[in-house]
Amino acid sequence: METSILTTEPLEIAARILERAEAAGADQADAIAVSSTNASTTVRLQKLEKVSESTSRSVGLRVILGGRQATVSTSEVSDAALDEAVQTAMELARISEPDPYAGLADPTTQARSTPPLSLFDEQIPEVDGDHRLSQAMSCEQSALDADGRIVNSGGATFSTSVGNFALVDSNGFAGTYADTSASMWVEVMAEEADGQMRNAGWSTSERALHRLDDAAEVGREAAARALRQLGAAKASTCEVPVVWEPRMAAGLAGIVSGAASGEALYRRATFLAEREEQEIASPLLTIVDDGTLSGRLGSRPFDGEGVVTRRNALIESGVFRGFLFDSYNARRLDAVSTGSAWRSVGGLPQIGSGNLSIEPGQIAPEQIVADVEDGLYLTTLMGFGVNYTTGDFSRGAAGIWIRNGELAEPVQEINVSGNLLEMFQRIDAVGSDAQWFGASSAPTLRMSRMTVSGA
């Protein structure tokens, strides 16, 4: 146990509904219970705009009866409400179609201890409205003060969350943990000479308060991003090197994680099918999913089925190492769970990632840009133009044109396109500047060429 704030209430509630499900005749069952306290303060143009504080509690139950499964959830935890929820779940299971792969996790894969992952910061429950307000005000003010061309704001928000999670099942597993998070976000607008506005935002989020970026720095970064869009124009269609700033590169890791889902493999809806242990990318590229990193937002001691979380290499020195599995999809494909099940209170386990990281290289990001004579520094992607089955990639974009190794004029209303397998092979530089964005980390990346076209 990492903190005295961890309450036994969620575990007790989950155990109560599980006991009722077993008494009602379920062959197998598991229950999750969560409680959370969330608070946020939003300001706009240095005036308080919104304060939100809420506490919630809910419990979810999955029952399996003759291979048929059903889920229910409720925020009411009285004995009568739990009895009703169990009855509903059993009725739904009886009319469901049998599924030979339905079932709980293998007990031998489940966690039997809780490692110290530093998921809880005891300072966060002590944060009050005055602190949230001062941080939001400071963040926005620094953005507004950055330049006279910053003329408007979409607001700044400072938020905190304290949560408890518990999972029990009829195999005898019982686990619980507490976690915290804090975040800050701001958006501002810069004015063109013709009165047109360019907006940009920036944020920071962490498990611990002291790891958040400084409020003033967040504001200045948002302002800088809005200002560097001023005077943006379209670019002519060409094939040039593209430098991905760290935040954009982190999105690539998310695409790989989605394509590496065991469910996508079962449906044959991924360009990574039948490519395990094959070289699919530049040797410079390594992408890891790791739910065991201390203090990170994607960490947890066990997954949504109680399976121990672990480090899963997705791409290692260019070689695709394998897929992510929950227990259900592992059974469908004769594989094993990778501790990658995520669970909402009212749903079945789903495959997801923990902390996604593109491992940094040795080159300074400034050098990566300096080595480009003519190309694009990519700062924004828009839309959902990713075909996970074929790997085709086409997204709306914006950024800064690189001329003679230096960042020059901003560009907008463009598309960047290619095929992901070719794009990964064309990575010819990986920066030393890895940065965290929530539960993802990435450095600057450069692809030797991509198609850039006017939208």
N, C-alpha and C positions, 0 to 999 in steps of 0.2 A: 504494500500500500504506500503511495507516494505522498499523500496529504490527508490531514484530518478532515478536509472538506468532503471527502468521499463519503456519501451517505449509503446506508444499507437499504433504504426504501425501495429503489428500483429493483434490486435483487429480490427483495421480499415480495413485491408485487408480481414479478415474473414467476416466482416459485408458486404463488397462490393460484395463478391461472393455469400453470402447467399441471399442478396436482389435480385440478378439476378436469382437465382434458384427459389425463390418464384414467381418472375414475369413470369418465364417460365412455371409455372404450377405445380411445385412439391407439393405433398400433405404435405410432411414433408422434412426437410433438416437440416443438421448441417454442420458447417465448422470449421476446425482448421487451424491455421497459426502459424508457428514457425520460429524463427530466432536464429542463434547461431554464436558465434565467438569462434574458437578453436585454440589452439596453443600448440606445443610440441617441445621439444628439446631432442635429443638422442645423447649420447656419447658412445664410445667404446674404451677401453684401453686408456682413458683420452684424446681422440681426438674427436672433434666434428664430428658426423657422419650424422646427419639429423636435419633440422629445418623445421617445418611445421606450417603455419598459414593460416587459412581460415575463411571466413564468408559466411554463407548460409542463404537463406530465401525461404520458400515454403508454399504453402497453399493446403489444401485438402478439398474436398466436398463430402458429401454423400447425395444422393437424394432418396426419397421413393415415388413411384408413383403406386397407386393401389396395394399396398403390394409388389411391385417389387422394389429392391434397387440396387444402383450402386455407386461406388466411383471413383473419379478421383483426380489427383494432378498435380500441376505445380509449377515450380520455377519462372515463368514469371508472373508478377502481373499487367501488363498493362490492360486497359479496354478490348482490343481486345482479349488478352489471357484468361481473366476471362470469357468473353462471349463464347469463344470456348470451354473452360472446362465445362461450364454449358451445352452447347449443347451436348457435348459428353456424359456427365453423364446422361442426359435425354434419349438420344438414347439407351444407354446401359441398362437403367432401363426398357425401353419399351420391350426389347427383353429378359429380365431376367425372371426366373420363380417366380411366386408370393410366398411369404412366410408369413403365417399368424402371425408370431412372430416378423417380422421386425417392427422397430419403434424406436422413441426417448425415452429417459428416462422419467419416471414419473416426471412432473414438481415439485411435492411436495417433491421429494427427492433431488432436486438440490440445490447447494450452493447459498445462497443469500448474503454472506459476505466472506471476505478472512481473515482467522485467521493468526496471526503473527507466522509463523512456522520457521523463521530464515533460509530461503532457500537461501539467497543472502549474500555473503561476499563482501563488497565494496573494500577490498584489492585485490581481484583476478583480476578485470579488470586493475589494476595498475601493475600487474606483467609483467616485460619485459624480453627480451631474455637473458640479463645478469643474471637475477635471476634464470631463468630456467636452464641455463647452469651451474651456480655455484652449484645448488642443485643436478643436475644429476652427476656432477663431484665429489662432496663430497660423494654422495651415493656410486658410484662405487669405489672410492679410498678407502673408509673404508672397503669395501669387499675385495679388492685386498691386503690391508695391514693386514688383519686379521690373515693370516697364509701363510707360504711359499708354502704350497701345493695348494693354490689358484693360478692357473697359467693362467687362461684365463677368458674372459668375453663375455657374450652375449649382453652386453650393459646396459645402464641405461637411463631411460626416465622420464622427468618431464613434465606434461601436465596440462593445465587449460582450462576451458570451461565456457562461459557466454551465457545463453539462455533466451528466452522469449517464452511463450506459451499462445495462446488465443483460446477460444472455444465459438462459438455462435450457437444457433439453432432457429428453427421456433417456438418453444414454448416460446421464449422470454428470454432464458438464455444467458448471456454474462459474461464471466469470463476470467481473465488473471493473470499470475504471472511470475516473473523472478526468475531464479536460477543460481547458480554457482557450480563448482566442481573443485577440484585439485587432482592430483594423481602422484605417484612416483613409479617406478618399476625398479628392477635390477635383472640380472641373471649372475651367475658366475659358473666356473668349477673348481673342485678339482681333482688333479691327483693321481691315485693309484700308487703303487710301480711298477706295470707292464706297466704304461703309459696310462691305461684306464682312461677316464674322467667321473666324476659324476657331473651333473649339478643340480642347484637348484636356485630358485628365490624367491623374497619376494616383497611385495607391500604395499602401503597405499593409501587410497582415502577418501576424505571428502568433505563436502560442503564448509567448511571454511579453510583458509590457516593455521590458528594457531592450528587447530586440527590434522593436518597431523603429523604422527610420524616423529621424527628427521631423517634427511637424513642419518647420520652416523649409526644410529641404524638400519635402514632398510638394509643398506649394510652389517652390521655385522650379522644380522639375516640370510640373504641370504647365506653368507659365512658359518655360523654355520650349516645350513641345507645341504649344499654341503659336508662339512667335515664329518658330522656324517653318510654319506652314504659310506665312505671309508671302504673297507673290507667287504661289504655286501654280504651275501650268502642266498641261499634258506633255507626255514624252512621245517621241516617234517610235513606231514599232521597230524593235531590234532584238538581237540576241547578245547579251552582255553578261559579265560577272554580276552576281547579286550578293551583297553582304547583308546578312540577317542580324539585326540587333538582338541582344539576349532575350528580350521579351517575345520577339517573333520566333526565335529559335525554340523557345520553350513550347510554343504551340506545335512544332514539329514532333516533339516528344509525345505530346498528347495524341497526335495522329497515329504514331507507331503503336502506342498503347491500345488505341481502339482497334487497329488492324490486327493486333496480337491477341485479341479476345478469343477464348476457346469457343464461345458461341458463334462468332463470325466464322471460325474455322469449320464448325459443324454445318453451318449453312452454306459453306463454300463461298462466302461473301467477303473475302479478303485477298489482297494481292500477295500476302505472305504465305498462302497455302502451299504446302509441299516445298517450302524453302528453308526448313529447319537445318541448321548447321551448314548453310550455304553462305557464301560471301555475297551480300546484297548491297553493301555500302562501302564507302571509302574506309580504309584502315584507321583513319583519324576519328571515326565516329563510334562512340560507345554510349548506349542509353540504358539506364538501370532504373528499375522500379524497386524501391526499398521502403517497406513499412516499419522498419526498426530504427530509423535515425532519431537520435535524441532531440526532443523539442520541436520536431517538425509537424506541420499541420496534417500531413498524410500518414502519420505514425499511429499505431495502436498495438496493444499486446496480442490481440487475436482478431480474426476477421468476423464477418457477420454470421459465421457458422461455428465459431469457436476455434477454428484452425489457427495454429501459430503463424503469425506473419513472418516474412522473411525477405531476403534480398533476391530479386529475380533479374538477371541480366537479360535484356531484350535483344540488344545488338551489342556485340563485344568485338572491338577492333574490326568493325565492318561485317562480322558474321552474325546472322540471325540465330539466336540461341533457343527460342521457343515461345510458346503461348502462355497466357495467363488463364487459370482455371478456377472455378468454384467446384464444389463437389458434384453438382448435377451434370455440368458439361464434361467434367472429368470422367464420369461413368459412361456418358454417351460416346466418348472417344477413347476409352480404355487408357486414360491418363490418370494423373494424381492432382489433387488440389494444390495450388500454389499459394494458398492463403490470401486469395484475391476476391473473396466474396464481400460485397457491401449490402447492407440491409436497411430498408426503411421500415418503420413500425408496421405499415399495412401491406407490405409486399414480400415477394419471394426473394431469396438471395440473387444478386446480380453481380457480374464480373466488373471489377474496377481496379484502378491502380492506387498505390499508396503515395510515395514521394517519387516523382519522375525526375531524373537528372540526366542531362547530357554532360558527360565528364569534360572538364576543361582541358585545353591544350597548353602549349608553351609560348604562343605568339601574342604579343600585345595587340589589343584591338586597333590601336592607331596604325600599327604596321600592316594589319590586314587591309585597311582602307588605303594606305599609302601605296600598296602594291597594285592598285587598280587604276589603270589609265582612264578608262571610260566604263561606267557601270552604275548600279543602283544600290543605295543604302536603304534597306527596307525597314520602315518603322510602323506601318499599319497594314493590316489585312482585313478585308470585309467579305461578307457572304459565306456560303457553305459549299464552295465548289470543290469538294473532294470526293472522288469515287473510290470507296474502299475496296471494291471488287477488282478494278483494273489498275488502281494507283494513279489515275489521271488527276491532275491538280490544276485548278484555274480559279484564282481569287482576285477580287478587286483589291487595289493596293494604293499606297501612297508612300512617299519617302523623300530622300534627298539624292540628287544626282551627284555622282563622283566624277570629277574631272582632274586628270593629272595627279591622282593620288590625294585629292582634297575634296571635302564636302563642299558642294557648290549650291545650285539653286534647288528649291523644293519642287517636287512633282506630285501630281494628284490625278485622279480619274484615269488610272492605268490598271491593267491586268498583269499578273505574273502567272506563267503557266509552264507546265512540264509534266513528266511522269515521275512519281515519287522514287521509283527504283533508279531511274537515271539521275534524278536530283541528288539522291544519297551518294551515288557513285561519284558525282561531280564535286563533292565537298573537298576542297583543297586547302582549307585553313580553318583551324579551330582556336579560338582565343583563350587567353588565360583569365578572363574576366567573368567567370561564372557568377550569376546573380540569382537569388531566390525570388519567385513570384508566387506567393501562396505555397502550394505543395509541389511546385515545379521549379527546377533550376536549369539554367543554360548559359553558355557563353556566346560571344559573337561567333557566327559561322560565315564562311564564304563558299558559294557554289561557283564553279568556273564559268558557267553560263546557264542562263534561263531566257525564255522568251518574255520580253516586256512589250506590251502593246497599249496603245491609247484606247481607253474604254469607250 
